[in-house]
């Protein structure tokens, strides 16, 4: 009975560690610079399946395929720009965390700047309006009323 429990526990351990080791990808790099490039590239690309997760952190199968492709292109000697262009051509602009400045992304890049400028203009106009409202001269009727109120307080 003890032997069966021991064998069952051992089997569970092997299965557990086997499953955990299955998710680890080992990449062989001859050059530490190329390894750094690989990690930088995979950290700068978003998984098309996951929400806002880089392909180097994602367990999705498509992220694994993308990591494999980046590794292959690095081994072929392509530059970072060529690899990024290849991945964008294959998966679309969505994979880039920082979209390129192109005619179709002007609104994306320009809208925050435009909103800040609009906010500054609104604040300046509000400050000017308050200054003008407080500096406005009193009419003769308003002046008499104020004098009457202040004289009433003094006489009381």
Secondary structure as UniProt FT lines:
FT   HELIX           2..22
FT   HELIX           32..43
FT   STRAND          45..46
FT   TURN            55..57
FT   HELIX           61..75
FT   TURN            76..77
FT   HELIX           80..91
FT   HELIX           93..95
FT   HELIX           103..105
FT   HELIX           106..134
FT   HELIX           140..155
//
